[in-house]
């Protein structure tokens, strides 16, 4: 049977690598078997603290605590501004994953996401004087396992819950969008009376109309349509009027449109 591996994703592997860089490598290895055997009966991640109950050689489980610094509100605000400005990071966060370069957002503000040796404090109620003892080491591996299940637990350890983080980032992005709109220059408003001579001009040249094909002549479409059966009140194209000076002009609407088609074709 294959032994359980801890740290499947990059962020959980990163945690184990960081802890091993503290010089804990040989000591951590002692707790790997404990972690695989299920000795860690309970593990809870709180802001700045991981608490675990680990069964040892005695009847009563030992209590393990691992502490790191909690980022203050002002520090989180700086990180969140960085995240809000990085679409590549934000899109991965919204997908429920840990962006591979999320540490950049912390480093750019002089902070770190994963614990440093200076701040990392671990304690166990067992009589073993070594630190980390095998119970602390086992807790570290199970913590990595927990991060595989929920990468946002790493951020919660630093003091920011997932819901609060995403809500803050969305708020910052909205504020940035409105700031960009406010900063955009207002278009110059020109009175309509001053633009009448160019009102119908196009900012771009209009495309050339296709040339008639073969013997197609202007108004050929009117021939294909045939009489529309629609008369027009008032004057016709020659100034003539219906009977008695009023009423319906005898010509069909298609006949009245032909001069307009001819004029357009000559332009």
Number of C-alpha atoms within 10 A of each C-alpha: 3 4 7 11 10 20 21 13 17 13 21 23 17 14 21 19 14 16 19 15 12 12 11 17 14 10 18 24 15 17 23 21 17 21 25 16 11 13 19 25 13 15 17 14 18 18 19 16 20 19 20 26 21 26 18 15 8 8 7 10 19 19 18 23 19 18 19 21 17 18 20 11 11 9 14 20 16 16 25 22 17 21 24 21 15 13 11 14 20 22 13 14 19 12 9 13 17 23 19 13 10 21 15 18 22 20 12 12 14 11 16 17 17 19 18 15 13 9 10 14 16 19 16 23 13 19 8 11 8 11 16 20 22 24 31 31 27 28 30 25 27 26 27 24 20 20 22 22 13 15 22 21 22 27 21 19 24 25 21 21 16 18 9 10 21 18 11 17 20 14 13 19 17 13 12 15 12 12 11 10 11 10 9 9 7 8 6 6 6 8 8 9 8 9 11 10 9 8 10 8 11 8 6 6 7 8 6 6 8 6 10 11 7 6 7 10 13 18 18 14 12 16 11 8 9 12 13 11 9 13 16 15 13 14 15 17 13 7 7 13 17 16 10 6 11 12 14 17 19 15 16 16 17 19 18 15 13 17 14 13 16 13 10 11 14 7 6
